[in-house]
Amino acid sequence: MSTPPAPAAALPIPHLRTRPVAVGHWRAFLAVARHLNFRAAAEELALTQSAVSRQIQALEDEVGVPLFLRHTRAVELTSAGGQLQRAVGPALERLDAAVRQVRLAAGRRSVAITTWASFASMWLIPHMEEFQRDNPDIDIRIDASDAIQDLETADVDLALRSSIPGHAGPGAQRLFGEQLAVVGSPWLLGSMPPIATPQDVARFTLIEAGDAHRMPYFEWITWRRWFSLHGLERLQPKRWLYFNYAQQIVQAALAGQGLALARMPLIAEILARGDLVEVLPGHRLDSPLVYWLVPGPRGAQRPEVQAFCAWLLLQAEATRRAMGEQAG
């Protein structure tokens, strides 16, 4: 009778380190993960390439697994490296944002706003003189970008956004809705026969957003939709003129380059000054978009942020009146 084999010896359990990893190691790790290049990471961190390499090696020793695959001409994240990048990146952003908030609290009072470029230049900045006059001790920083900032981690106190209802973000407060109006410069309109019917716009160059037809919500604010609402699907204008931003569209209309289908919240004061004239005022185009004030979670309780939000809501009320938007 054969003797049963002896049981295999159990594999030794590796010792797991529990001490915290130095923050500098994580910053080096994120820089290399961003660039997938040790030299570029070293330039970003103002360190030597060998110093960055030593930090990554020390981090891998601490974690216990490789975080990068080193090829001859490239660096690649391992699965463990990718997992840590997704976790560590947002954590360090929150840490940096908290440090900035502490520094701000110890220094000058300030409010940081994120919004998109056309809204900043056409609505927010023209209104801000009054707030700055009444609050000379509050600094204002505007981050104007089409990229949507994450208010949980970004170094901003509030966002001004446009979206359909239900998509603005937690705590969003409605500023105003949106209609589009056909507008042109006084001298352009004065140089042509009067516009009496929707068909008459075909005598002019028509200006609109070049990317509107590639973005679902913005299909609602195109000349083609305006034509369709008036039974003019086959209408062709003298020519088309396309721009990327609402500010460019309005600037072209102010320069007399054609008629624009412009966003009423952004041009209400321009119309009031007479720099642009609304034609066919009974033929405005309704939009599903709404403009919102979205407070961030960290700055909402600071008095300066509260003061700025209260001022914004008063400015929005004035814009609603100028547009003729009904209350409620």
Disulfide bonds with the S-S distance in Angstrom:
none
